[in-house]
Each structure stands twice: as C-alpha cells, then as structure tokens.
Amino acid sequence: MAIKVDPVVLSPNLGKKWWHIPDALWRRSKNVRERRLRLTLARKIVPLLQRVEAIQLEEVPNAPLMLKGKSLVQIEAEPLTLEMAIYLYELALAEGLIRFKPKAKAPAKSIRGDLDGRVGSCGIPPNDVSRSFVMILASPILQAGGYSDNDFEMFVSTRAQTRARSLQQLRKLIGLPKELVAELRIAMGSLDPLIEKDAPWLAALAKADAKNFIQPLRKALDSEFSNILDWNTDMLTAAASAFDQGVTVKAIGDSMLAIKTPDMFAAIASWRIEKDESGTMTHRITSVKTQVGEEVFNRLLGGSPGLVKDLGSWPAPKIEVYIPYLPMLTGPAMDQLVKLEEVQQFAVLSGLADKLGPRKVTGALKKLEGLKMLQSIVNELVTMNETSKPPPDKVKKLIEGTYFDDYMRAVIELDE
C-alpha cells in the first residue's frame, strides 16, 4: 500500500551561494558537498521522514514517534532513533517519495531507480548517504567485537551495507572469531546464509576450530559446505568439539554429510593415524574407507556410533569378512554377537539375511524387537555351545529353518 505523503523534490541549487560559479567546480570540494548534504537532510529529508513515521504508526495505539520534533543533530545522537531514520529513509526511497529535479524546466523524477546516481545540490548518491549513517552505528559494534570499520564487509555484503537490516546482521554475527569468519567467507562467499540461524547455533559455530575443523571441512565439502547449515545445534556442537586434527576431517571427506547423529562425530574422531602394511603412516579412516568402499562406509556413518567406535580397533582381516554384514550391524547388536565365536557370528548374520532379507534385518537390529530376537538366538546358541558346539553350517540351517521362528515373529511383523 502506497504511503500517502507528499514527496520532496531535491534541487541542484539548495545551499548554492551566488559565488559558486561554476558549480561543478565547487562540488569537487568535500566540505561544500557535506554542507549541502546536511542542509538537504535537515530541510528536506528529516521533515519527510517524520511525516512517514507518523503515517506508518497512526494505527498503532500509543506507539512512540521517535523522530517527532527532533533535529538532524538530535537524531544522530540517539542510536535507536538514527536506526529508525535509516529504515524510514529506505522506505521513502522505495515509495518514490524523494525526487530530483536537475533543471528548472525538467520534470521531477523519483530517484529509487538509481540509488548510486549523483543527485541534489551535493551530488552524493543516496546509497552513500545510507551507508555513512549505517557506519555511525556499525562502528561501535565492530570495535566492541575486536574488529575495525574496514571489517564491516566481512559480515555484510557491500550492497546490504546501505540497509538498516545490515545492523541486525552485524549484531548477530559479531561474536564469530576473525579466523572463523575468514574461512566461512571462503566457503560460502558471504555470511548472509547465517542470518537465519538462531543464537545457540551461532554460539556453537563460534567455538569451532577455524584451522583444524572449518578449513579442512570446507576443502572436503567444497560446494556442499553449506549443507552443514542443516545440522541442528547438537550436531554442530558435537562436530565442532570432536575434531582436533584437520587430517581426520580430510580423511572423512564428504562422507561427513552421511552422519545423522551427534554421537557419531566422537565415534569416528576416535580413529587415529597408523602404519599400513607397507609401513607408511596413514589415517585409519582412509584405510577402512578404501577397504569397505564409500557406499558401505557412508552407511556405517549413518548407523550405529557404538559399532563405528569398535571398528576403529578391528584388524583389516576381520573387517574384510564382516563387509557384507556391516550395514546390518549396530553397537548393541555386536554386544550380543561377541558372545559367540566369529564363525558362528557370520552364520547367524548370514542365516538372518537369507531368511528375513538384509533390508529387514538392517531395520530390525536398530529396534528393540530386533535386539530381543538376536539376544534370544545368541543366548540359546551359547547354551548349546556348553554341551555340543554346533558348526557354522548347522547354525545357519537352524536359523533359516523353523527352530528360532518364535524369536523372529515380532520382527517379521515389523514394517520395513
């Protein structure tokens, strides 16, 4: 809805003295330009903004008029009032309420289509006027955060620096350390995407290690770095506290995005650098990821933190034989299986996969029904082992047959 306020018309002659000939030469003087600008603001713009404020708030009961009865100097001296004035100035420009008449016989035209053009007797672009007043308010915020005025562009894109909302963005992000801000800007181009995040999330981000976490993470994720914005506060907090070595983040690579639970960050971060078969130092994450393949590795990271933590100490031969079953397993499931010899463990997993299907088993072992089934099967096999240890092929046949069906009934009824 258009604001019903008479527009103001700026003239190239306001503040011009009779001896300012030629005027173009006089406007090269910074002092002349600034005197004319302040005269324009005091005589034309401030009264307009006061009228706009009154119209905007006339239907709001008991709403205080912050600009009413105040001079330009008084407005500049009150931060909240100045911020309101900047907002109203933006609104007046957007509504076409500020116009420029370059010559006596020329029509007055709205300047909203060219906010970088030189207008009025001062010849200063409207965007430059906005930015100068924004900086009055931004400067103490930057200094309080340990930054200088030149660092404003680190938090707010150049175009947005002319807007009142840039101050809200600055206040929200000023708590981020300088090294972290630099890495985030490389990763995302600007900090604008962070403005939608809440205070707890940003507080968690501020604690992230710029060198050992954010830098290697942006290199690993590249164009997908912004996906970490989808992490909730718990996920970000866990990730930021888990990694103290950039080499670990590098080894995980873009598989980092496969992690779905906070506990998984600490589980995978517990893996360390080791010697491979040739004696070369390599990260265990790299070795296992290569051994099991990226697809299985990503499924592991999206699964059980307990299992992943245990895998950090498994020898390569054990991992090799478990590869077909790794997607099915969870930490609690392994806690049951370790009661059996490894050959029986494989027989149990193979038999369950053949009888119920790998997908069904994978889902079931993440639920109470599946764990109860496995616990019952394992406990009965442990009892059998005390008298006559059944060989792996017999264990598998028992599971594929009907012997353990009573234990499986609840799992069979589960939805996949």
Secondary structure, 3 states (H helix, E strand, C coil): CCCCCCCEEECCCCCCCCCCCCHHHHCCCHHHHHHHHHHHHHHHHHHHHHHHHHHHHCCCCCCCCCCCCCCHHHHHHCHHHHHHHHHHHHHHHHCCCEEECCCCCCCCEECCCCCCCCCCCCCCCHHHHHHHHHHHHHHHHHHHCCCCHHHHHHHCCCHHHHCCHHHHHHHHHCCCCHHHHHHHHHHHCCCHHHHHCCHHHHHHHHCCCHHHHHHHHHHHHHHHHHHHHHCCHHHHHHHHHHCCCHHHHHHHHHHHHHCCCHHHHHHHHCCCEEECCCCCEEEHHHHHHHHHCHHHHHHHHCCCHHHHHHHCCCCHHHHHHHHHHHHHCCHHHHHHHCCCCHHHHHHHHHHHHHHHCHHHHHHHCCCHHHHHHHHHHHHHHHHHHHHCCCCHHHHHHHHHCCCCHHHHHHHHCCCC
